[in-house]
């Protein structure tokens, strides 16, 4: 992790933590301060509405007090969840038996601000397909590593990982291997030879870049059908999909014109796999996870109550 980023994260968390400590210590004084200003606001509003001394004025004052209390509590909860302790619901069985559908998890939102994710850690991240849903998977491949699936086992830099078995689903198989991009690597997206030779169309009407992007969002997992015959390379070696690139309008324009896209990776990437290998939609199908997509480390299941446990 960059030293400058580490310093900035340290300063940020020290500042936010001090603010919360002050809020806790000065809770009564701050509460009284807010109440006085809230009541002053309510009285001024009631006076302007001509409701002074009326039941409607009393009701309005109570409503304002209720909204302020709920709003303040909600803001504090959202800040805590965003910065310290995330609260996540797992809707699918992709991590069975470790995590079951409808389990609720707490995520450590601090740890990856001060160190890199490590192999076998369970992460919560925003998926790169539709760019809006949070996924829960396990990191099994790190930046710069060579990965392959052979005989239902993951191989990393030609060494077999025996933590669990993985089916050769999707595009990652035994015939070749992927190199996981790391910061500074050269990533290329190479369209097939037919790109640029005809007009991309649907029902005879030309499809523009916005339509392609819309199809990518509405049809997760159908990248190879929407944009067929795309080859991804890192430092000249064929690898898995890097979807963050083909979601950029500039790059889709080039691809549709049959041009090769070349970028320098500005972040590290990871291979994320589900424990339920035959029922997990993961990196085998859609490629790598950019580091900035990772929100936190899932570390404890708190619901249902009869299965509260640390996640390993």
Rosetta blueprint (number, residue, H / E / L):
1 X L
2 X L
3 X H
4 X H
5 X H
6 X H
7 X H
8 X H
9 X H
10 X H
11 X H
12 X H
13 X H
14 X H
15 X H
16 X H
17 X H
18 X H
19 X H
20 X H
21 X H
22 X H
23 X H
24 X H
25 X H
26 X L
27 X H
28 X H
29 X H
30 X H
31 X H
32 X H
33 X H
34 X H
35 X H
36 X H
37 X H
38 X H
39 X H
40 X H
41 X H
42 X H
43 X H
44 X H
45 X H
46 X H
47 X H
48 X H
49 X H
50 X L
51 X L
52 X L
53 X L
54 X L
55 X H
56 X H
57 X H
58 X H
59 X H
60 X H
61 X H
62 X H
63 X H
64 X H
65 X H
66 X H
67 X H
68 X H
69 X H
70 X H
71 X H
72 X H
73 X H
74 X H
75 X H
76 X H
77 X H
78 X H
79 X H
80 X H
81 X H
82 X H
83 X H
84 X L
85 X E
86 X E
87 X E
88 X E
89 X E
90 X L
91 X L
92 X L
93 X L
94 X L
95 X L
96 X L
97 X L
98 X L
99 X L
100 X L
101 X L
102 X L
103 X L
104 X E
105 X E
106 X E
107 X E
108 X E
109 X L
110 X L
111 X H
112 X H
113 X H
114 X L
115 X L
116 X L
117 X L
118 X L
119 X L
120 X L
121 X L
122 X E
123 X E
124 X E
125 X E
126 X E
127 X L
128 X L
129 X L
130 X L
131 X L
132 X L
133 X L
134 X E
135 X E
136 X E
137 X E
138 X E
139 X E
140 X E
141 X E
142 X L
143 X L
144 X L
145 X L
146 X E
147 X E
148 X E
149 X E
150 X E
151 X L
152 X L
153 X E
154 X E
155 X E
156 X E
157 X L
158 X L
159 X E
160 X E
161 X E
162 X L
163 X L
164 X L
165 X L
166 X L
167 X L
168 X L
169 X L
170 X L
171 X L
172 X L
173 X L
174 X L
175 X L
176 X L
177 X L
178 X E
179 X E
180 X L
181 X L
182 X L
183 X L
184 X L
185 X L
186 X E
187 X E
188 X E
189 X E
190 X E
191 X E
192 X L
193 X L
194 X L
195 X L
196 X L
197 X L
198 X L
199 X L
200 X L
201 X E
202 X E
203 X L
204 X L
205 X E
206 X E
207 X L
208 X L
209 X H
210 X H
211 X H
212 X H
213 X H
214 X H
215 X H
216 X H
217 X H
218 X H
219 X L
220 X L
221 X L
222 X L
223 X H
224 X H
225 X H
226 X H
227 X L
228 X L
229 X L
230 X E
231 X E
232 X E
233 X E
234 X E
235 X L
236 X L
237 X E
238 X E
239 X E
240 X L
241 X L
242 X L
243 X H
244 X H
245 X H
246 X H
247 X L
248 X L
249 X H
250 X H
251 X H
252 X H
253 X H
254 X H
255 X H
256 X H
257 X L
258 X L
259 X L
260 X L
261 X E
262 X E
263 X E
264 X E
265 X L
266 X L
267 X L
268 X L
269 X E
270 X E
271 X E
272 X E
273 X E
274 X L
275 X L
276 X L
277 X H
278 X H
279 X H
280 X L
281 X L
282 X L
283 X H
284 X H
285 X H
286 X H
287 X L
288 X L
289 X E
290 X E
291 X H
292 X H
293 X H
294 X E
295 X E
296 X E
297 X E
298 X E
299 X E
300 X E
301 X E
302 X E
303 X E
304 X L
305 X H
306 X H
307 X H
308 X L
309 X E
310 X E
311 X L
312 X L
